Amino acid sequence: MYMQRGVLTLSKEEFLEMINALNLERFMGTHLYEKLNGAKEGTGESIQILLSEDEIEKILDEIGSPITDSLKLNSALEKMKELFTTFRS
């Protein structure tokens, strides 16, 4: 079975909240680090990142459960979970 990939689209605010919740150094030297670091340079209102199942799982594992006081982060996590679910159907 091959690794599925999909495009995660987040608003700039959602993306920044997600980046702030992650320890990016943990992913140093990986494609995921390059993708997330490169996306930080985006100037548009939305950020699109091509992610694999494995990469989404790593992000979700690193962030953990939704954080109730951050609606933008919760929204980003929800979008990642939805994309991840599409891989399984």
N, CA, C and O of each residue as an XYZ file, in Angstrom:
356
protein
N       0.843     -1.191      0.000
C       0.000      0.000      0.000
C       0.883      1.248      0.000
O       1.914      1.284      0.673
N       0.484      2.250     -0.742
C       1.280      3.466     -0.868
C       0.776      4.546      0.098
O      -0.370      4.520      0.545
N       1.650      5.477      0.399
C       1.318      6.578      1.300
C       0.491      7.612      0.541
O       0.904      8.097     -0.512
N      -0.664      7.939      1.075
C      -1.505      8.944      0.435
C      -1.079     10.337      0.857
O      -0.531     10.547      1.939
N      -1.349     11.279     -0.029
C      -1.038     12.680      0.231
C      -2.235     13.535     -0.115
O      -3.063     13.176     -0.952
N      -2.304     14.666      0.544
C      -3.385     15.603      0.260
C      -2.941     17.013      0.617
O      -1.948     17.216      1.317
N      -3.700     17.978      0.118
C      -3.373     19.375      0.366
C      -4.187     19.876      1.553
O      -5.417     19.833      1.553
N      -3.471     20.346      2.554
C      -4.099     20.966      3.714
C      -4.127     22.463      3.465
O      -3.090     23.076      3.212
N      -5.322     23.056      3.536
C      -5.472     24.493      3.348
C      -5.887     25.114      4.671
O      -6.933     24.783      5.229
N      -5.058     26.011      5.158
C      -5.325     26.707      6.417
C      -5.267     28.207      6.177
O      -4.574     28.676      5.275
N      -6.001     28.955      6.993
C      -5.843     30.406      6.943
C      -4.465     30.731      7.521
O      -3.874     29.915      8.228
N      -3.971     31.895      7.225
C      -2.666     32.320      7.749
C      -2.675     32.247      9.285
O      -1.699     31.806      9.893
N      -3.785     32.682      9.908
C      -3.893     32.670     11.371
C      -3.880     31.246     11.926
O      -3.219     30.972     12.927
N      -4.614     30.340     11.272
C      -4.632     28.938     11.714
C      -3.234     28.341     11.629
O      -2.777     27.653     12.541
N      -2.562     28.622     10.505
C      -1.223     28.084     10.305
C      -0.259     28.586     11.384
O       0.511     27.808     11.948
N      -0.307     29.890     11.665
C       0.600     30.457     12.668
C       0.325     29.890     14.055
O       1.261     29.639     14.814
N      -0.937     29.687     14.395
C      -1.281     29.064     15.684
C      -0.724     27.642     15.756
O      -0.199     27.220     16.786
N      -0.847     26.916     14.650
C      -0.340     25.547     14.611
C       1.186     25.537     14.773
O       1.726     24.740     15.540
N       1.867     26.413     14.057
C       3.324     26.494     14.143
C       3.761     26.838     15.572
O       4.734     26.281     16.081
N       3.040     27.750     16.207
C       3.373     28.138     17.583
C       3.180     26.986     18.563
O       3.866     26.912     19.583
N       2.241     26.083     18.255
C       1.967     24.945     19.143
C       2.954     23.799     18.928
O       3.086     22.919     19.778
N       3.645     23.814     17.792
C       4.592     22.747     17.459
C       6.003     23.092     17.924
O       6.378     24.262     18.004
N       6.769     22.060     18.227
C       8.203     22.225     18.431
C       8.852     21.865     17.096
O       9.194     20.707     16.856
N       9.017     22.861     16.233
C       9.537     22.614     14.879
C      10.910     21.959     14.894
O      11.233     21.175     14.001
N      11.717     22.270     15.894
C      13.070     21.702     15.973
C      13.027     20.175     16.008
O      13.963     19.509     15.565
N      11.951     19.639     16.528
C      11.800     18.184     16.616
C      11.808     17.526     15.223
O      12.176     16.361     15.074
N      11.397     18.294     14.224
C      11.305     17.773     12.863
C      12.506     18.174     11.989
O      12.516     17.914     10.786
N      13.502     18.801     12.595
C      14.686     19.274     11.872
C      15.276     18.152     11.009
O      15.418     17.015     11.458
N      15.612     18.496      9.770
C      16.231     17.524      8.870
C      15.235     16.645      8.134
O      15.637     15.717      7.432
N      13.931     16.921      8.282
C      12.918     16.117      7.596
C      12.217     16.956      6.523
O      12.310     18.184      6.512
N      11.519     16.269      5.629
C      10.728     16.976      4.612
C       9.631     17.796      5.282
O       9.297     18.887      4.818
N       9.076     17.280      6.360
C       8.011     17.998      7.069
C       8.529     19.341      7.586
O       7.835     20.353      7.487
N       9.720     19.354      8.125
C      10.325     20.607      8.605
C      10.438     21.606      7.453
O      10.088     22.778      7.594
N      10.932     21.125      6.319
C      11.103     21.997      5.146
C       9.767     22.550      4.672
O       9.663     23.729      4.333
N       8.740     21.696      4.648
C       7.410     22.134      4.201
C       6.837     23.198      5.133
O       6.346     24.230      4.676
N       6.899     22.943      6.436
C       6.327     23.880      7.409
C       7.123     25.177      7.452
O       6.548     26.263      7.517
N       8.422     25.064      7.415
C       9.272     26.250      7.442
C       9.064     27.078      6.173
O       9.004     28.306      6.233
N       8.956     26.410      5.036
C       8.718     27.103      3.772
C       7.363     27.787      3.743
O       7.225     28.881      3.195
N       6.368     27.148      4.330
C       5.020     27.714      4.342
C       4.949     28.976      5.199
O       4.079     29.821      4.989
N       5.856     29.104      6.157
C       5.884     30.313      6.996
C       6.174     31.552      6.166
O       5.810     32.664      6.549
N       6.835     31.357      5.022
C       7.198     32.474      4.154
C       6.020     32.934      3.286
O       6.102     33.966      2.621
N       4.923     32.162      3.296
C       3.767     32.494      2.472
C       3.208     33.867      2.799
O       3.154     34.267      3.962
N       2.794     34.581      1.769
C       2.296     35.940      1.972
C       0.788     36.053      1.782
O       0.211     37.103      2.064
N       0.145     34.996      1.310
C      -1.287     35.054      1.055
C      -2.111     34.902      2.327
O      -1.577     34.711      3.419
N      -3.425     34.991      2.155
C      -4.348     34.835      3.289
C      -4.520     33.379      3.686
O      -4.941     33.075      4.802
N      -4.188     32.470      2.750
C      -4.295     31.048      3.084
C      -2.976     30.352      2.725
O      -2.221     30.786      1.854
N      -2.746     29.253      3.442
C      -1.526     28.475      3.272
C      -1.933     27.075      2.823
O      -2.806     26.454      3.429
N      -1.306     26.584      1.766
C      -1.567     25.225      1.295
C      -0.278     24.413      1.410
O       0.788     24.824      0.951
N      -0.418     23.237      2.047
C       0.742     22.373      2.254
C       0.374     20.962      1.832
O      -0.644     20.427      2.272
N       1.192     20.355      0.985
C       0.994     18.962      0.589
C       1.568     18.082      1.692
O       2.771     18.102      1.950
N       0.696     17.306      2.342
C       1.109     16.462      3.465
C       0.722     15.014      3.234
O      -0.292     14.718      2.601
N       1.544     14.120      3.758
C       1.236     12.686      3.713
C       0.486     12.303      4.985
O       0.426     13.072      5.945
N      -0.084     11.104      4.973
C      -0.742     10.570      6.172
C       0.200     10.635      7.364
O      -0.176     11.081      8.448
N       1.418     10.186      7.148
C       2.416     10.117      8.204
C       2.730     11.501      8.778
O       2.855     11.664      9.991
N       2.854     12.483      7.905
C       3.171     13.844      8.349
C       2.035     14.437      9.164
O       2.273     15.097     10.175
N       0.803     14.205      8.730
C      -0.346     14.694      9.495
C      -0.370     14.043     10.867
O      -0.613     14.701     11.879
N      -0.116     12.747     10.886
C      -0.100     12.022     12.157
C       0.968     12.581     13.100
O       0.726     12.715     14.300
N       2.133     12.902     12.568
C       3.209     13.463     13.390
C       2.809     14.814     13.976
O       3.075     15.087     15.147
N       2.174     15.656     13.169
C       1.732     16.965     13.657
C       0.681     16.793     14.752
O       0.765     17.417     15.810
N      -0.303     15.943     14.488
C      -1.369     15.728     15.477
C      -0.808     15.145     16.770
O      -1.237     15.527     17.859
N       0.143     14.227     16.662
C       0.771     13.648     17.854
C       1.534     14.700     18.642
O       1.493     14.710     19.872
N       2.222     15.574     17.947
C       3.027     16.607     18.607
C       2.148     17.636     19.330
O       2.462     18.057     20.443
N       1.054     18.030     18.692
C       0.191     19.054     19.298
C      -0.696     18.456     20.388
O      -0.931     19.081     21.422
N      -1.180     17.247     20.148
C      -2.053     16.621     21.139
C      -3.506     17.014     20.961
O      -3.952     17.304     19.851
N      -4.230     17.020     22.050
C      -5.673     17.300     22.037
C      -5.952     18.763     21.693
O      -5.097     19.630     21.872
N      -7.155     19.019     21.201
C      -7.529     20.408     20.935
C      -7.395     21.262     22.200
O      -7.639     20.794     23.312
N      -7.012     22.489     22.008
C      -6.832     23.431     23.108
C      -8.024     24.383     23.093
O      -8.227     25.125     22.132
N      -8.792     24.352     24.145
C     -10.070     25.063     24.146
C      -9.947     26.569     24.008
O     -10.874     27.205     23.508
N      -8.847     27.161     24.429
C      -8.748     28.619     24.363
C      -8.207     29.136     23.031
O      -8.026     30.344     22.872
N      -7.950     28.260     22.085
C      -7.449     28.693     20.779
C      -8.352     28.166     19.665
O      -8.186     27.042     19.192
N      -9.296     28.989     19.260
C     -10.228     28.578     18.205
C      -9.516     28.340     16.881
O      -9.877     27.426     16.139
N      -8.507     29.153     16.578
C      -7.772     28.997     15.312
C      -7.002     27.677     15.287
O      -6.983     26.987     14.267
N      -6.365     27.322     16.412
C      -5.630     26.059     16.477
C      -6.601     24.890     16.390
O      -6.336     23.917     15.683
N      -7.716     24.973     17.095
C      -8.721     23.905     17.029
C      -9.231     23.730     15.604
O      -9.442     22.605     15.152
N      -9.429     24.830     14.903
C      -9.888     24.776     13.516
C      -8.837     24.098     12.630
O      -9.180     23.278     11.778
N      -7.572     24.434     12.829
C      -6.487     23.812     12.053
C      -6.432     22.311     12.330
O      -6.286     21.512     11.405
N      -6.549     21.927     13.601
C      -6.530     20.500     13.960
C      -7.701     19.766     13.323
O      -7.548     18.647     12.834
N      -8.867     20.397     13.329
C     -10.059     19.794     12.737
C      -9.859     19.571     11.236
O     -10.230     18.520     10.713
N      -9.282     20.538     10.549
C      -9.019     20.413      9.111
C      -8.020     19.283      8.836
O      -8.163     18.546      7.861
N      -7.014     19.152      9.697
C      -6.047     18.061      9.528
C      -6.715     16.709      9.727
O      -6.461     15.769      8.975
N      -7.568     16.613     10.738
C      -8.269     15.350     11.003
C      -9.192     14.994      9.845
O      -9.299     13.825      9.475
N      -9.860     15.993      9.271
C     -10.737     15.749      8.122
C      -9.936     15.232      6.934
O     -10.357     14.287      6.267
N      -8.784     15.845      6.665
C      -7.942     15.387      5.560
C      -7.454     13.966      5.825
O      -7.463     13.123      4.928
N      -7.033     13.709      7.048
C      -6.553     12.385      7.427
C      -7.653     11.336      7.218
O      -7.384     10.233      6.743
N      -8.886     11.688      7.576
C     -10.036     10.773      7.420
C     -10.278     10.437      5.961
O     -10.664      9.311      5.646
N     -10.058     11.398      5.057
C     -10.280     11.128      3.629
C      -9.319     10.061      3.120
O      -9.641      9.342      2.175
N      -8.148      9.949      3.733
C      -7.182      8.930      3.324
C      -7.685      7.531      3.690
O      -7.348      6.551      3.026
N      -8.480      7.447      4.732
C      -8.925      6.147      5.267
C     -10.207      5.637      4.628
O     -10.574      4.477      4.819
N     -10.891      6.487      3.872
C     -12.170      6.036      3.289
C     -12.012      5.461      1.902
O     -12.996      5.044      1.292
